[in-house]
Amino acid sequence: MKRKLIMWNIMTLDGYFEGTKEWDLSFHENIWGPETEELSIQQLESADFLVFGRKTYEGMAAYWKNEKGSIADLMNSIPKIVVSRTLKSADWNNTTLIQGNISNEIKRLKEEGGKDMYVFGSANLSETLMNENLFDEYRIGISPVILGNGNPLFKKDIKSYVLNLSSANVLKNGGVILTYTPKSEN
């Protein structure tokens, strides 16, 4: 069975995945709870790879290397791919640095089959992957916050896609997890 590439991101109701400053993720507190923790563990247990752009990789590595617990254990043990033209090395446990054509590498990994690959954060990398039509699924956590300004998850230069809603899960804290798949072109 073909391996899937899945986007997992949390964004505000008005579309920002980060505030006006890098790593301003305070709105995550409004959606985080037992349900999102359980989902995070399920996703990580179903992953063969985590895929990051450089900025997200650096932030995630700095945070998770020193954390303890179920999620930290999974984050630190799962093989990771970081895509960067500027990084010289990647020292977070089980990380491969890709400096060339990520699209070819993702296509190769998808064809290998196995468990899923997840892209967390990484809006610039996601733009490239969306424009290459490589995502098989979009999982978006909507935090019940209107931020008013920040870094949008979906950039202006991405291709237009029609998606099918696969599921919508309303959380007890008012957040929503939406799952979409690309609509088949028949």
ZAMAR-465927 format. One record per atom (N, C-alpha, C): x, y, z. Coordinates in steps of 0.02 Angstrom, whole numbers, padded with zeros to 5 digits, always signed. Example, Ala and Ser with C-alpha at 12.3 -4.5 7.8 and 13.67 -1.06 7.14 Angstrom:
<nodes>
+00660-00284+00390+00615-00225+00390+00660-00165+00390+00642-00112+00354+00684-00053+00357+00645+00002+00394
</nodes>
This chain:
<nodes>
+00042-00059+00000+00000+00000+00000+00044+00062+00000+00025+00110-00040+00063+00172-00047+00062+00212+00018+00119+00239+00036+00126+00281+00096+00094+00349+00081+00059+00378+00131+00027+00443+00122+00070+00499+00152+00065+00557+00121+00094+00618+00148+00037+00659+00176+00041+00675+00241-00013+00709+00276+00012+00774+00307-00025+00828+00294-00011+00891+00327-00049+00892+00393-00014+00907+00448-00047+00917+00513-00025+00986+00538-00074+01029+00546-00061+01096+00570-00119+01120+00614-00101+01165+00658-00152+01201+00697-00149+01273+00674-00208+01300+00661-00211+01371+00641-00270+01404+00676-00270+01470+00674-00325+01508+00702-00383+01508+00654-00440+01529+00678-00500+01531+00636-00488+01577+00575-00446+01629+00583-00433+01673+00527-00371+01653+00486-00347+01591+00495-00299+01562+00448-00225+01568+00464-00207+01589+00525-00136+01597+00542-00111+01536+00579-00052+01510+00559-00023+01454+00595+00032+01477+00643+00045+01542+00643+00095+01572+00686+00077+01646+00693+00092+01674+00750+00079+01746+00760+00127+01788+00718+00133+01851+00736+00176+01897+00698+00250+01884+00710+00268+01851+00764+00338+01833+00778+00346+01758+00770+00406+01737+00749+00419+01665+00742+00406+01629+00807+00375+01572+00803+00358+01529+00859+00308+01559+00908+00270+01609+00885+00214+01635+00925+00156+01587+00912+00150+01538+00955+00099+01485+00949+00053+01484+01009+00044+01541+01042+00005+01544+01103-00067+01519+01093-00094+01526+01033-00162+01503+01019-00169+01427+01022-00114+01391+01021-00117+01317+01028-00147+01297+01096-00137+01340+01146-00165+01325+01212-00241+01320+01211-00274+01354+01163-00346+01354+01159-00375+01290+01127-00333+01249+01096-00356+01188+01064-00325+01126+01097-00270+01136+01134-00235+01079+01164-00275+01053+01223-00278+00987+01228-00312+00954+01283-00307+00879+01273-00344+00840+01312-00339+00767+01308-00354+00740+01238-00401+00771+01202-00419+00747+01135-00362+00758+01085-00331+00817+01087-00276+00831+01040-00213+00793+01060-00204+00781+01124-00148+00740+01146-00155+00668+01120-00215+00640+01127-00228+00573+01102-00218+00570+01026-00243+00620+00989-00234+00622+00917-00160+00626+00900-00122+00666+00936-00050+00673+00923-00015+00606+00931-00031+00569+00983+00000+00504+00994-00020+00456+00938-00084+00455+00920-00106+00411+00865-00070+00427+00800-00064+00491+00785-00030+00511+00723+00043+00490+00724+00077+00502+00780+00147+00484+00784+00157+00408+00780+00112+00371+00810+00117+00298+00806+00105+00271+00736+00071+00311+00694+00057+00290+00625+00107+00319+00575+00162+00347+00601+00210+00382+00557+00274+00342+00548+00297+00340+00486+00364+00315+00469+00414+00373+00468+00389+00432+00450+00432+00491+00444+00395+00554+00465+00433+00602+00492+00411+00670+00503+00452+00713+00455+00419+00759+00420+00452+00800+00369+00446+00873+00390+00504+00907+00391+00505+00977+00413+00545+01020+00365+00525+01084+00362+00568+01135+00333+00619+01155+00386+00668+01193+00367+00723+01211+00413+00699+01246+00477+00659+01298+00471+00638+01336+00530+00600+01292+00579+00553+01253+00554+00514+01209+00598+00559+01156+00629+00603+01128+00589+00650+01078+00614+00691+01106+00672+00719+01164+00663+00762+01193+00716+00722+01204+00780+00661+01230+00774+00620+01242+00833+00598+01177+00866+00576+01129+00825+00554+01065+00853+00612+01028+00886+00670+01027+00853+00728+00992+00882+00748+01024+00948+00750+01090+00951+00769+01124+01013+00721+01107+01070+00657+01102+01054+00607+01087+01105+00606+01013+01125+00598+00968+01076+00585+00898+01091+00645+00859+01116+00706+00879+01099+00766+00843+01122+00768+00837+01198+00741+00886+01233+00746+00888+01306+00681+00871+01341+00629+00855+01304+00564+00840+01335+00559+00766+01354+00513+00751+01399+00500+00682+01421+00426+00667+01411+00410+00603+01407+00340+00582+01401+00327+00546+01336+00266+00523+01327+00247+00482+01269+00259+00518+01203+00235+00580+01199+00243+00617+01136+00317+00631+01122+00354+00651+01173+00425+00664+01165+00462+00602+01143+00447+00545+01173+00480+00483+01153+00468+00468+01080+00407+00477+01057+00391+00465+00986+00425+00516+00941+00421+00580+00959+00453+00632+00919+00528+00620+00911+00559+00597+00964+00632+00587+00962+00652+00523+00928+00608+00474+00924+00627+00409+00894+00609+00402+00821+00556+00435+00798+00533+00428+00729+00585+00459+00681+00600+00426+00626+00644+00456+00576+00616+00523+00550+00661+00571+00542+00642+00637+00521+00680+00656+00458+00647+00697+00417+00678+00725+00357+00674+00801+00365+00730+00835+00356+00729+00908+00357+00752+00930+00287+00715+00977+00260+00728+01003+00193+00757+01073+00201+00819+01082+00177+00852+01147+00185+00908+01154+00134+00914+01213+00107+00971+01228+00064+01028+01258+00105+01013+01280+00167+01064+01315+00207+01093+01275+00265+01057+01226+00291+01084+01186+00346+01144+01146+00321+01194+01139+00363+01253+01099+00347+01247+01029+00377+01211+01024+00432+01202+00959+00464+01137+00960+00504+01114+00901+00521+01052+00893+00560+01066+00842+00615+01067+00864+00677+01090+00820+00730+01035+00793+00776+00972+00809+00762+00918+00779+00802+00914+00706+00783+00905+00664+00832+00905+00591+00824+00865+00569+00763+00894+00526+00722+00861+00495+00663+00840+00546+00611+00882+00596+00597+00864+00647+00548+00908+00641+00485+00875+00646+00428+00909+00648+00363+00899+00718+00334+00953+00747+00311+00951+00814+00280+00945+00806+00205+00894+00838+00176+00884+00839+00103+00896+00910+00079+00944+00919+00036+00960+00985+00010+00939+00993-00063+00920+00938-00094+00901+00940-00165+00826+00941-00174+00803+00906-00224+00733+00905-00244+00691+00863-00197+00655+00895-00152+00614+00859-00103+00556+00822-00137+00530+00849-00190+00474+00817-00224+00492+00747-00247+00550+00739-00277+00572+00672-00299+00579+00624-00240+00607+00649-00185+00616+00607-00125+00549+00586-00096+00502+00632-00091+00435+00616-00065+00400+00566-00110+00404+00576-00175+00374+00528-00222+00404+00458-00213+00470+00455-00205+00503+00390-00195+00479+00357-00130+00477+00395-00076+00455+00368-00012+00382+00346-00013+00340+00383-00048+00270+00364-00054+00263+00297-00090+00302+00287-00142+00299+00225-00181+00325+00165-00142+00370+00177-00095+00397+00122-00054+00342+00088-00013+00292+00126+00005+00240+00099+00048+00261+00102+00121+00216+00084+00165+00231+00087+00237+00183+00133+00272+00203+00153+00332+00162+00199+00371+00169+00270+00343+00129+00315+00369+00122+00382+00341+00183+00427+00355+00185+00483+00318+00233+00537+00329+00192+00599+00348+00214+00636+00397+00179+00696+00419+00223+00757+00411+00193+00810+00386+00225+00876+00385+00192+00917+00440+00232+00939+00489+00208+00983+00543+00234+01053+00529+00191+01104+00540+00214+01173+00529+00238+01180+00457+00297+01209+00449+00332+01208+00384+00291+01236+00327+00263+01296+00335+00220+01325+00284+00255+01334+00217+00318+01354+00217+00353+01363+00153+00364+01296+00118+00385+01246+00154+00392+01179+00125+00324+01154+00102+00273+01164+00142+00205+01142+00124+00182+01174+00059+00200+01237+00049+00182+01270-00014+00211+01232-00073+00274+01214-00068+00307+01175-00122+00271+01108-00132+00257+01074-00078+00224+01008-00082+00153+01013-00109+00117+01067-00091+00050+01077-00118+00052+01091-00193+00099+01133-00213+00105+01149-00284+00127+01090-00326+00157+01040-00295+00176+00978-00330+00121+00925-00322+00066+00944-00289+00009+00898-00277+00030+00834-00242+00071+00841-00190+00098+00782-00155+00061+00764-00091+00021+00809-00064-00016+00792-00003-00074+00746-00019-00081+00694+00020-00137+00647+00014-00193+00665+00063-00176+00704+00113-00225+00721+00164-00203+00785+00200-00252+00826+00218-00241+00886+00257-00279+00879+00322-00244+00880+00378-00276+00879+00444-00261+00946+00476-00314+00984+00487-00306+01052+00512-00346+01059+00577-00310+01076+00629-00343+01093+00693-00358+01167+00693-00421+01184+00701-00441+01254+00704-00447+01275+00777-00403+01320+00798-00406+01347+00865-00459+01402+00866-00503+01402+00917-00556+01451+00918-00531+01521+00938-00487+01547+00896-00456+01612+00908-00455+01651+00842-00471+01715+00845-00459+01760+00788-00399+01801+00808-00344+01790+00773-00280+01821+00790-00274+01891+00761-00303+01902+00703-00301+01969+00672-00240+01982+00629-00185+01947+00643-00125+01957+00604-00076+01901+00620-00033+01885+00573+00016+01833+00585+00039+01803+00519+00067+01743+00524+00094+01707+00467+00040+01658+00443+00014+01668+00382-00039+01624+00358-00013+01554+00341-00054+01504+00354-00035+01436+00336-00035+01428+00260-00086+01453+00228-00092+01446+00155-00070+01511+00122-00014+01507+00087+00016+01566+00056-00021+01586-00008-00007+01645-00032-00042+01673-00091-00025+01636-00155+00033+01604-00159+00056+01575-00222+00041+01500-00229-00003+01472-00187-00018+01401-00195-00071+01391-00248-00068+01332-00278-00118+01314-00328-00187+01306-00295-00238+01314-00335-00306+01305-00312-00324+01230-00314-00356+01206-00261-00377+01136-00258-00448+01132-00231-00484+01083-00255-00548+01066-00226-00536+01004-00183-00561+01007-00121-00549+00953-00074-00615+00921-00052-00610+00859-00030-00667+00824+00000-00658+00823+00075-00711+00840+00113-00709+00835+00185-00716+00762+00204-00665+00735+00238-00666+00666+00260-00695+00659+00330-00679+00708+00373-00706+00706+00441-00701+00775+00472-00744+00786+00521-00744+00847+00561-00757+00825+00633-00711+00841+00676-00716+00820+00746-00717+00883+00790-00773+00896+00821-00779+00953+00867-00752+00932+00934-00705+00971+00960-00673+00956+01024-00712+00989+01081-00704+00962+01140-00739+00988+01199-00718+01060+01215-00657+01080+01195-00633+01147+01210-00652+01198+01156-00692+01178+01106-00715+01224+01055-00674+01222+00991-00619+01187+00992-00580+01179+00931-00613+01128+00885-00588+01125+00824-00614+01078+00774-00555+01048+00737-00557+00982+00726-00507+00949+00684-00542+00931+00618-00518+00961+00564-00546+00948+00497-00496+00906+00457-00522+00856+00423-00480+00815+00380-00508+00817+00309-00463+00835+00263-00482+00841+00192-00435+00797+00150-00462+00773+00095-00421+00739+00044-00432+00774-00022-00381+00771-00065-00391+00802-00132-00447+00767-00169-00487+00807-00203-00542+00780-00243-00513+00746-00304-00535+00685-00319-00511+00650-00378-00535+00686-00440-00490+00689-00489-00509+00719-00553-00530+00663-00599-00594+00657-00612-00620+00603-00655-00638+00630-00723
</nodes>
